[in-house]
Amino acid sequence: MNRLSIFVFCIVITTSLSDVAIAQEFPVLKGDYLGQTPPNDTPKVFARGIVSDNYQQHGATRFSPDGNEVFWQTNKRPGPENKEWISNAKTMKRIGDIWTEPSLVPYTNAIFSTDGKRLYVGSSKEGDDPYFVEKQGNSWSKPKKVNIVTNFPEIRFVYFPSIASNGTLYFMGYASGLWINIGMYRTELKNGEYTKPELLPSSINLPGNIRNWTPFIAPDESYLIFCSTRGLPKSDQGDLFICFRLPDSNWTEPISMGEPINTNQLERFPAVSPDGMYLFFTRDSQEYDEDVYWVSSRIIDKLKAKAILEHRVKQ
């Protein structure tokens, strides 16, 4: 199955953890970020054997604003043991200062609202609306639809949503003429309803046979990170790019996040931790399929100065 067909295969939620590559006796994990040693300016694999296992990590880890919950997704490709893709959405909780073992949830590629009170989940297939669940004690409410596809059927789907503090959603939707008819959109929340989604500028949704996808928006909408193939050789399936929102609501030209974040492998699914300290993303691995990495977010401020300088020179 082609990697680019991620939104057409049937997602199967299994009912056991038999495919999770962790030891039989789960380790005691204490502290922030599953007790992992924080990275510096060089990306490192996040939580080997717990989050980053032998399969495809289909999205970066998403921590709650209080740091006590995390969600992620692992895909198992078709093989001798399974004829179809198997997708496990997983979560862990910190109780006291100890992290629980991973457990399965139905929230595929879930993202937290910036206040941690909601989980948002994108469309499961074309024609489906995204939805959210609300925090109710130690559990979550029944799903409530976000009627973007219902109200604007030309959008067709809402994949990989990312949410700002004011409720504005950025996502991938149908856009004729762009890479396999997919573009990145922005829709504002007004009076409890989402407005008609608008395509991000062509400088971001670069036309042609160029991938522009997996957006992450900063809580204050000051920057956007996404995966793109612009300017890359055909052998490189995508790098991370960043652009910055200007006071007049225009955007700087996207620039590569550069080495050591980008390599000749596919980097995608960016997400900055709620405390703003770390950038999480995924990277292809010949040995482990696709792993979650994390790195200090200091690079973002450095790139902002560069992007704004380049913008001023072009004016």
C-alpha positions as CSV (number, residue, x, y, z in Angstrom):
1,M,0.0,0.0,0.0
2,N,1.4,3.4,-1.0
3,R,2.4,5.6,1.9
4,L,0.4,8.5,0.3
5,S,-2.8,6.5,0.6
6,I,-3.1,7.1,4.4
7,F,-6.6,8.4,4.2
8,V,-8.1,5.7,2.1
9,F,-7.2,2.5,3.9
10,C,-9.7,1.1,6.4
11,I,-8.6,1.8,10.0
12,V,-8.9,-1.2,12.3
13,I,-8.8,-0.7,16.0
14,T,-7.5,-3.9,17.7
15,T,-8.6,-5.0,21.1
16,S,-5.3,-6.1,22.6
17,L,-1.7,-4.9,23.0
18,S,-0.2,-8.0,21.5
19,D,1.5,-5.9,18.7
20,V,3.0,-3.3,21.0
21,A,6.8,-3.7,21.1
22,I,7.3,-3.3,24.8
23,A,8.8,-5.5,27.4
24,Q,6.5,-7.9,29.3
25,E,7.2,-6.1,32.5
26,F,6.5,-2.4,31.9
27,P,9.2,-0.1,33.2
28,V,8.4,2.5,35.9
29,L,8.3,5.8,34.2
30,K,8.3,9.0,36.3
31,G,8.3,12.7,35.6
32,D,7.5,14.9,32.6
33,Y,7.4,13.5,29.1
34,L,7.3,9.9,30.3
35,G,10.5,10.5,32.2
36,Q,12.6,10.7,29.0
37,T,15.8,12.7,29.0
38,P,15.1,16.0,27.2
39,P,16.8,16.6,23.9
40,N,19.0,19.5,22.9
41,D,19.3,21.0,19.4
42,T,19.8,17.6,17.9
43,P,16.6,15.5,17.4
44,K,16.5,12.2,19.2
45,V,14.0,9.3,19.2
46,F,11.3,9.7,21.7
47,A,10.6,6.9,24.1
48,R,12.1,3.9,22.2
49,G,10.1,0.7,22.8
50,I,7.2,2.6,24.4
51,V,6.0,5.2,21.9
52,S,8.5,4.6,19.0
53,D,8.2,0.9,18.5
54,N,8.9,-1.4,15.5
55,Y,5.9,0.0,13.5
56,Q,4.9,3.2,11.8
57,Q,4.2,6.1,14.2
58,H,1.5,7.8,12.3
59,G,1.6,11.2,14.0
60,A,3.6,12.9,16.7
61,T,2.9,12.4,20.4
62,R,0.3,14.9,21.7
63,F,0.6,15.8,25.4
64,S,-2.1,17.5,27.4
65,P,-1.4,21.1,28.6
66,D,-1.0,19.8,32.2
67,G,1.5,17.2,31.0
68,N,-0.4,14.3,32.5
69,E,-1.8,12.6,29.4
70,V,-0.4,11.7,26.0
71,F,-2.0,10.3,22.8
72,W,-0.3,8.8,19.7
73,Q,-1.0,6.4,16.9
74,T,0.9,3.3,15.6
75,N,0.2,1.6,12.3
76,K,1.1,-1.9,11.4
77,R,1.5,-2.4,7.6
78,P,-0.1,-5.3,5.8
79,G,2.0,-8.5,6.1
80,P,1.9,-12.2,6.7
81,E,0.0,-11.7,10.0
82,N,-2.5,-9.1,8.8
83,K,-3.9,-8.5,5.3
84,E,-4.9,-4.9,6.0
85,W,-3.4,-2.0,7.9
86,I,-3.9,-2.1,11.6
87,S,-4.1,1.2,13.5
88,N,-3.8,1.5,17.2
89,A,-4.6,4.8,18.9
90,K,-2.9,4.8,22.3
91,T,-2.8,6.8,25.5
92,M,-0.9,7.0,28.7
93,K,-1.7,8.8,31.9
94,R,0.4,10.1,34.8
95,I,-1.1,9.2,38.1
96,G,0.8,10.7,41.0
97,D,4.2,10.8,39.2
98,I,3.9,7.4,37.6
99,W,2.9,6.8,34.0
100,T,0.5,4.0,33.3
101,E,1.1,1.4,30.6
102,P,-0.2,2.3,27.1
103,S,-3.9,1.5,26.6
104,L,-6.0,1.6,23.4
105,V,-8.5,4.4,22.6
106,P,-10.8,5.1,19.6
107,Y,-9.4,8.6,19.1
108,T,-7.2,8.4,16.0
109,N,-4.6,11.1,15.7
110,A,-6.3,13.0,18.5
111,I,-5.2,16.6,19.4
112,F,-5.9,18.6,22.6
113,S,-7.5,22.0,22.6
114,T,-5.1,24.4,24.2
115,D,-7.0,24.4,27.5
116,G,-7.0,20.5,27.6
117,K,-10.7,20.3,27.9
118,R,-11.3,18.8,24.5
119,L,-9.9,16.2,22.2
120,Y,-10.4,16.8,18.4
121,V,-10.3,14.0,15.9
122,G,-10.3,14.5,12.1
123,S,-12.4,12.8,9.5
124,S,-12.2,9.1,9.4
125,K,-13.0,9.0,5.6
126,E,-14.3,11.3,2.9
127,G,-17.7,12.7,3.8
128,D,-17.2,12.4,7.5
129,D,-17.1,15.4,9.8
130,P,-14.4,15.8,12.4
131,Y,-15.5,15.6,16.0
132,F,-14.5,16.4,19.6
133,V,-15.0,14.8,23.0
134,E,-15.0,16.8,26.2
135,K,-13.2,15.9,29.5
136,Q,-15.5,14.5,32.1
137,G,-13.6,13.6,35.2
138,N,-11.2,10.8,34.2
139,S,-13.0,10.0,31.0
140,W,-14.3,11.6,27.8
141,S,-17.8,12.5,26.7
142,K,-19.6,11.1,23.7
143,P,-18.4,12.5,20.3
144,K,-19.9,15.8,19.1
145,K,-19.5,16.6,15.4
146,V,-17.8,19.7,14.2
147,N,-20.0,20.4,11.2
148,I,-17.4,21.6,8.7
149,V,-18.0,18.9,6.0
150,T,-21.8,19.0,6.6
151,N,-21.9,22.8,6.2
152,F,-19.3,23.0,3.4
153,P,-19.5,19.6,1.5
154,E,-17.0,20.8,-1.1
155,I,-14.3,20.4,1.5
156,R,-15.1,16.6,1.6
157,F,-12.8,15.8,4.6
158,V,-10.9,17.3,7.5
159,Y,-7.6,15.5,8.0
160,F,-4.9,16.2,10.5
161,P,-6.5,19.2,12.2
162,S,-4.5,21.6,14.4
163,I,-6.2,24.1,16.7
164,A,-5.2,27.6,17.9
165,S,-6.2,29.0,21.3
166,N,-9.1,31.0,19.8
167,G,-10.6,27.8,18.3
168,T,-9.4,28.4,14.7
169,L,-8.7,25.2,12.9
170,Y,-6.0,24.4,10.3
171,F,-6.4,21.2,8.4
172,M,-6.1,19.3,5.1
173,G,-9.1,19.2,2.9
174,Y,-10.1,18.7,-0.7
175,A,-8.6,21.3,-3.1
176,S,-8.7,20.6,-6.8
177,G,-5.5,21.2,-8.7
178,L,-3.1,20.9,-5.8
179,W,-1.1,17.8,-4.9
180,I,-3.5,14.8,-5.4
181,N,-6.3,17.4,-4.8
182,I,-5.3,18.3,-1.2
183,G,-4.7,21.7,0.3
184,M,-4.2,23.2,3.7
185,Y,-7.1,25.3,5.0
186,R,-8.0,27.7,7.9
187,T,-11.4,28.1,9.4
188,E,-12.4,30.5,12.2
189,L,-14.8,29.7,15.1
190,K,-17.6,32.4,15.3
191,N,-20.6,32.1,17.5
192,G,-20.0,28.4,18.0
193,E,-19.8,27.6,14.3
194,Y,-16.9,27.3,11.9
195,T,-16.8,29.7,9.0
196,K,-16.3,28.7,5.4
197,P,-12.7,27.3,5.2
198,E,-10.2,29.3,3.2
199,L,-7.2,27.9,1.5
200,L,-3.9,29.1,2.8
201,P,-2.0,31.3,0.3
202,S,-0.4,29.7,-2.7
203,S,3.1,30.4,-1.2
204,I,2.1,27.8,1.4
205,N,-0.1,25.6,-0.8
206,L,2.6,25.6,-3.5
207,P,0.9,24.3,-6.7
208,G,2.1,21.5,-8.9
209,N,3.0,18.0,-7.9
210,I,4.2,19.1,-4.5
211,R,3.1,17.7,-1.2
212,N,2.0,20.3,1.4
213,W,0.3,18.6,4.4
214,T,0.3,17.7,8.1
215,P,0.0,21.3,9.4
216,F,0.7,22.4,13.0
217,I,-0.4,25.9,14.0
218,A,1.0,27.7,17.0
219,P,-1.5,28.5,19.7
220,D,-1.4,32.2,18.9
221,E,-1.2,31.5,15.1
222,S,2.2,33.2,15.0
223,Y,3.7,30.3,12.9
224,L,2.8,27.3,10.9
225,I,4.9,24.2,10.5
226,F,4.1,21.6,7.8
227,C,5.6,18.9,5.6
228,S,6.4,19.7,2.0
229,T,8.4,18.4,-0.9
230,R,9.2,21.8,-2.4
231,G,12.7,22.0,-3.7
232,L,13.5,18.4,-2.7
233,P,14.8,15.6,-4.9
234,K,12.3,12.9,-5.8
235,S,14.0,10.5,-3.4
236,D,13.1,12.7,-0.4
237,Q,9.4,12.4,0.4
238,G,9.2,15.5,2.6
239,D,10.9,17.9,5.0
240,L,9.5,20.2,7.6
241,F,9.0,23.9,6.6
242,I,7.9,26.9,8.7
243,C,6.3,30.2,7.9
244,F,5.4,33.1,10.2
245,R,2.2,35.2,10.3
246,L,2.8,38.9,10.0
247,P,0.9,41.8,11.8
248,D,-1.1,42.3,8.6
249,S,-2.2,38.6,8.7
250,N,0.0,37.8,5.6
251,W,2.6,35.0,5.9
252,T,6.3,34.9,5.2
253,E,7.5,32.5,2.6
254,P,8.0,29.1,4.0
255,I,11.6,28.1,4.7
256,S,13.1,24.8,5.5
257,M,13.8,24.0,9.1
258,G,17.1,22.7,7.9
259,E,19.5,20.2,9.4
260,P,19.6,18.4,11.8
261,I,15.8,18.4,11.8
262,N,15.5,17.6,8.1
263,T,17.3,14.7,6.5
264,N,17.0,12.7,3.2
265,Q,14.3,10.7,4.9
266,L,10.6,11.7,5.3
267,E,9.9,14.2,8.2
268,R,6.3,15.0,8.9
269,F,3.6,15.4,11.6
270,P,5.1,18.3,13.4
271,A,3.7,19.3,16.8
272,V,5.1,21.7,19.5
273,S,4.6,20.7,23.1
274,P,2.0,22.7,25.1
275,D,4.8,24.3,27.1
276,G,6.5,25.4,23.9
277,M,9.8,23.7,24.8
278,Y,10.0,20.9,22.3
279,L,9.2,20.1,18.7
280,F,7.9,16.6,18.1
281,F,7.7,15.1,14.6
282,T,8.1,11.7,12.8
283,R,10.9,10.5,10.6
284,D,11.3,7.4,8.4
285,S,13.6,4.7,9.7
286,Q,14.8,1.8,7.7
287,E,15.1,-0.3,10.9
288,Y,11.9,0.8,12.7
289,D,9.6,2.1,9.9
290,E,8.7,5.6,11.3
291,D,9.7,6.9,14.7
292,V,8.7,9.9,16.8
293,Y,11.5,12.4,17.4
294,W,11.8,15.4,19.6
295,V,14.1,18.4,19.7
296,S,14.5,21.7,21.4
297,S,12.1,24.3,20.0
298,R,14.8,27.0,20.1
299,I,15.2,26.7,16.4
300,I,11.8,28.3,15.8
301,D,13.0,31.7,17.1
302,K,16.1,31.5,15.0
303,L,14.1,30.8,11.9
304,K,11.7,33.6,12.6
305,A,14.4,36.2,12.3
306,K,15.6,34.6,9.0
307,A,12.1,34.4,7.5
308,I,11.2,38.0,8.4
309,L,14.5,39.3,7.0
310,E,13.9,37.5,3.8
311,H,10.4,38.9,3.6
312,R,11.6,42.4,4.0
313,V,14.3,42.0,1.3
314,K,11.6,40.9,-1.1
315,Q,9.4,43.9,-0.4
